[in-house]
């Protein structure tokens, strides 16, 4: 393979991760817009650099002409979740999608690596429309919790620094840290219901406030100013009381008022 061909080869992979990132982030937004808890907390993507690919090619004794068939993580997506349970929910969502075909799975959450590394890996086949037509891309998806990701990021940096020859004392410390991460994730799962309830309440309140303020802003264009000031004062009173049920009722009543003004404007 000629060196100048690298950019052309990697371009479809860049397209693939851009599309996948947008799809997973849209999925997260759709959950939240519907007032539901999203199992996806964060999405990161990357395409392996030329130097990383060359390093892997040399380490695995792969011909440069065979990298696309022998390396399945040129494109990478990392999905970060809050809880272990979310990892398996995201994996199921991916399996059910018709625009991604799962070709390999490895569960390092239940069966962690000797180093302490934990994550759920999937390799998918994903089709992109490149300048030369449709192309099937292999992409590795890593699904892990926030705690797992913190540990893996540190471990990766140290492995890079020591070129796979990490000092034994550091290796032992990392393994102990990995054990602590297991305990942390387990404890977070035990209070998962409480955390989700708190987050859902916050999201619901934020959405209600946004809708109410939009309605009040629109009423300024059509309603009597004195009436709007009265509505605004009532909103602040309810908001400060932190009574979510009262806030929901106020939002519904304001919707009816706004709908009445819209109906009048159409006559």
N, C-alpha and C positions, 0 to 999 in steps of 0.2 A: 504494500500500500504506500502511495506517495504521501508525504507529509502535508501537502496542500489540500489533500482530500479530507482531512480531519474535520474542518469546519462544515463541509457539506454533509458529512456522515452524521455529525452531532445535531444538526439543525432540526430534523424531525423529532428528536428526543426532547429538545427545548420546547417545541410545539406541543408535544404530548404532556409534559409536566405543567405547562401553562394552562392547558385545557382541563387537566385533572384537578389542579388547584382551584380553578374557578368553579368546577362542579361540586367539589367537596365543601367549599366555602358557601356556595349557594344552598347546599343541603343544610348546613349549620344555620344559615340565616332563615331558611324556611321553617325549621323547627321553632326558632325563637319568635318569628313573626306570628306563628300559630299559637303562641303562648305555651309551647312545650319545651321540655328540657332537651337540650341537644347533647348527644353522646360525643360529638366532636367539639373539642375546645379550641384547637389550633391546627393549622395546616402549613407545613413547610415543604418545599420542593427543591430539588437540585439535579443538575446533570453533571456526571463525573467530569472533572477537568482532564485535559489531555495528559498531564503529568501523572494523575492518579490512574488513568487507564494504562499508560505505559508501565507503571509500577506493577499493576495487577497482571498485565500480560507477561511480564518477565517472571513474576513470582509463580504463576501457574503454567508457564511454558506454552502460551497460546500464540498462534501465528497472528500477525496483525490483520491478515485477511479474514480471520475467523472470529473477530471480537464480537460481532453482532449475534452470532449463533452460540457462542460459548460464555458470554458475559450477560447476565440478565438484570444487572443493577446499574446499567449506564444511566437510566432514568430512575429517579427515586422520589417517593412521596412519603412524608412522615406525618402521621395523624396522631395528635396528642389528645388524650382523654383525661378526665378527672379521676375516674374510678376503673378498677379492673373489669367490672361488669360491662362498662361501656366498650371496652376493647372487643369483646365478643359480639356485642350488638353491631358495632361498625363492620366487623368481619362478615356478619350475616347480611348486612345491607349491601356490601360489595358483591357478595355471591349472587344476590338476586338481581343485580343490574344487568341489563341486556347490552350495554355498551362496553362492558369489561368482562373478560373471560379469565377466571382464576385457573392457573396452570400448576401452581405449587403453593403449599402452605407449610409453615413451620411454627410450632407453638413453643417459643422459648419463655413464655410466662409460666406455664405449668411445668415445663422441663427446662429449667434455666441452664445456661452454659456453665462449665466449670469455673469460669472467671467471675460468675455472678451476674452476667448479662441476662436481662429479661426483656422480651419484646415479642410481638406477634408479627410474623413475616408472611407476606403473600406476594407471589409473582403473578402479575396479570398480563394478558395480551390486550393491547389497546390500539385501535386503528386511527391513524391520522391521515388527513388529506394534504400531502406535500405537493411541491411544485411538479414533481414527477408522477403524481397520482397517489392512490391509496397505499399506505405502508403500515404493516403491523409492527408495533413496538412492544418489546418486553419492558415492564416497569416493576420495580420492587416497591411494595408498600409496607412500611413499618408502622405498627399501631402499638402505642405504649402510653402509660400514665405519665403525668407531669414528673413524678418522683423517679420513675424509670428513666425518663429522658434526661433528667439532671445527672444521674449516675452515668449513663451511657456517654453523654457529652464529655464528662471529665475523663472517663476511661479511654475514650477515643483519642483525646488530646495527649494523654500520657503514652499511649501506644505509639502515636506518631512521633513523639519526642524521643522515645527509647528504641524505635524501629523494631518493635515486637520483642525486645529484650528488656522488659521492665524489671527493675530490682525487686527481689523477693519481698523486702519489707513493704514496698508500695503495693505489691500484689496482695499481700495479706490484709493490708489496711482497706484496700478496695473491696475485698471479699467481705470484710466485716461491715463496710458501708452498705454493700448490697443486701446483707442480711437485715440491716436496719430499714432499708427501703421496703423489704417484704413486710416487715412489721407495720411500717407506716401505711402502706397501701391497704393492709388488712384492717387497721384501725379506722381508716377513712371509709372503708366499705361498711363498717358497723354503724357509722353515723351518716351514711349516704342519704337516707330518707330525710333526716333533719336538714342536711345541707341543700338537697334538691328543693325541699319545701321553701327554704329561705331564699334560694336563688329564683325560684318560680315567682314568689311573692314580689321580689324586687323587680323582676322583668315585667310582671303584670302591672305594677304601680307605674313603672317608667312608661309603658305603652299607654296607659290611661292618661297620665299627665300630658304626654305628647299630643294625644287626640284632643284633650280638653283645650290645651293652649292653641291648637290649630283652629278649633271651632271659635274660640274667643276672638282670635285674630281676624277670622273671616267675618264675624258679626260686626266688627268695627266698621266694615264697609257698608252695612245695610241697616243696622239696628240703631236705636236711640242710645246716645252716649251714656245717659244716666242709667239706663237699663244694663248696659255692658259693665259699667263700674260696679253696679250692685252684684252682677254675676261674678265678676272678678273677685270682689271682696268675699263672697260666699265660698268661692273656690279656695282661696288662701286659708280661710277658716277651717274648711274640711281637710285641706292638705296638712295643715299643722296639727290637726287632731290625730293624724296617722290612722284613721278609721278607713280601712280598705273597702269595706262593704258600702259605707256611706259615699266614698269616692266613686265606686262603680255606679251607684244609683244616680249620683250627680251627673256623671258622664252620659248616662242614658237620657236623663231629662234634658241635658244640653243638646244632645243629638236631635231630640224632638223639636226643640226651639229652633235649631239651625235648619232643620228640614222644613219647618213652617215658613221661614224667611225665604228659603230657596223656592218653595212652591209659589209664594207671592210674586217673586221676581219673574216667574215664567208666565204670569197672567198678562 
